[in-house]
Amino acid sequence: MHDFRNRSMVLLLWAIVPFFLISCAAGGGQPRTDNMDPQMSWPYNPSQWAGQEGKFYLNGQNEGFVTVLDAQTQEKLKVINIWNYEIDQLKKAGKPVDDKALDFIQKNARPHHSWIAPGGRYNYIPNNSEGWDRFWVVDTRTDKVVAHLNTGANGPLPGAFSPYRDLAVFGAVQDKKKGWVVFIDTRTHKVIGGAKTGGTQT
């Protein structure tokens, strides 16, 4: 019995070791990350997009823009510049657009994941910032920012939409001091309430 177990173990090792060596040689022993974003999402594969109808919204949080691509042609349709939007908001409010203001915008306007509201009309864009609770809403017909709101806690993402009401719920994953979720009316794009949670970075 003991001899049988030893022989079985040897056979098992002979089966596993070559597979392990081949895997390491092919991938360098490490998962491939050359085509993945920092969130380790699925690899970008344009060929899988061909022939599909619709648009894709790719958020560049480190440069404050959202790139809109046509799903069928894979051509760039537009670049939505969140930083320029915030600069325009300062100008409309009569506030100075000085170096301090620009530095704040560039450090804290960080459009992250897009969340398309049910029906596909609006693209909700959270802000992956530790220092700002700003949030943007883009009309998918015009690809323009049509609303912004402040959620009450920094880094307002991720979130979810109610399947039966005009309601969205978003957390505050970057807020290390406050546990908070916010409720948003998806018809008016306004905060209608919030609730404390039992921890931080909700």
Disulfide bonds with the S-S distance in Angstrom:
none
